[in-house]
Amino acid sequence: QVQLVESGGGLVQAGGSLRLSCAASGGTFSTAAMGWFRQAAGKEREFVATISWSAVSRDYVDTVKGRFTISRDNAKNTVDLQMNSLKPEDTAVYYCAARRGRSGSTRLTEYDYWGQGTQVTVSS
């Protein structure tokens, strides 16, 4: 069983930056693809970014391309999301997720484990 714990959320002004981190334990992190998703109030959870087990492959939702960067450290069992040039529409609860497959995925249903989420609020 994999446990995921997110950290790094908070309140930031538009144009600012935040770095989210997700710590994994209890499983084989180094062979698991990872993803970040977000859920704004009253909306469905949506894909943000994904990274393959080896970090060779990464993918992002169009709305964050060029602003967000996903990375991982298999030695530390962590996956990070660096968020720059934040906009009010980035406000959401951000979730870290892990899947048993080695390839990343944009599909929420293909992830097996989820963290509890961390709130990101961007003020205008």
Solvent accessible surface area in square Angstrom, and as a share of the most:
residue,aa,sasa,rsa
1,Q,155,0.69
2,V,29,0.17
3,Q,85,0.38
4,L,10,0.05
5,V,87,0.50
6,E,8,0.03
7,S,60,0.39
8,G,38,0.37
9,G,30,0.29
10,G,30,0.29
11,L,132,0.66
12,V,25,0.14
13,Q,138,0.62
14,A,50,0.39
15,G,56,0.54
16,G,21,0.20
17,S,58,0.37
18,L,34,0.17
19,R,121,0.44
20,L,0,0.00
21,S,35,0.23
22,C,0,0.00
23,A,51,0.40
24,A,10,0.08
25,S,59,0.38
26,G,54,0.52
27,G,40,0.38
28,T,90,0.53
29,F,10,0.04
30,S,45,0.29
31,T,39,0.23
32,A,14,0.11
33,A,0,0.00
34,M,0,0.00
35,G,0,0.00
36,W,0,0.00
37,F,1,0.00
38,R,15,0.05
39,Q,60,0.27
40,A,30,0.23
41,A,106,0.82
42,G,90,0.87
43,K,140,0.60
44,E,151,0.68
45,R,71,0.26
46,E,75,0.34
47,F,26,0.11
48,V,0,0.00
49,A,0,0.00
50,T,5,0.03
51,I,0,0.00
52,S,8,0.05
53,W,93,0.32
54,S,46,0.30
55,A,23,0.18
56,V,130,0.75
57,S,65,0.42
58,R,107,0.39
59,D,59,0.31
60,Y,40,0.15
61,V,39,0.22
62,D,109,0.56
63,T,88,0.51
64,V,0,0.00
65,K,107,0.45
66,G,86,0.82
67,R,31,0.11
68,F,6,0.02
69,T,69,0.40
70,I,0,0.00
71,S,34,0.22
72,R,30,0.11
73,D,50,0.26
74,N,53,0.27
75,A,102,0.79
76,K,148,0.63
77,N,50,0.26
78,T,31,0.18
79,V,0,0.00
80,D,25,0.13
81,L,0,0.00
82,Q,43,0.19
83,M,0,0.00
84,N,61,0.31
85,S,59,0.38
86,L,2,0.01
87,K,83,0.35
88,P,56,0.35
89,E,122,0.55
90,D,1,0.00
91,T,43,0.25
92,A,4,0.03
93,V,42,0.24
94,Y,0,0.00
95,Y,30,0.12
96,C,0,0.00
97,A,0,0.00
98,A,3,0.02
99,R,42,0.15
100,R,170,0.62
101,G,27,0.26
102,R,124,0.45
103,S,74,0.48
104,G,28,0.27
105,S,10,0.07
106,T,64,0.37
107,R,157,0.57
108,L,71,0.35
109,T,123,0.71
110,E,62,0.28
111,Y,13,0.05
112,D,59,0.30
113,Y,36,0.14
114,W,76,0.27
115,G,10,0.10
116,Q,113,0.50
117,G,12,0.12
118,T,19,0.11
119,Q,86,0.38
120,V,0,0.00
121,T,46,0.27
122,V,7,0.04
123,S,42,0.27
124,S,129,0.83
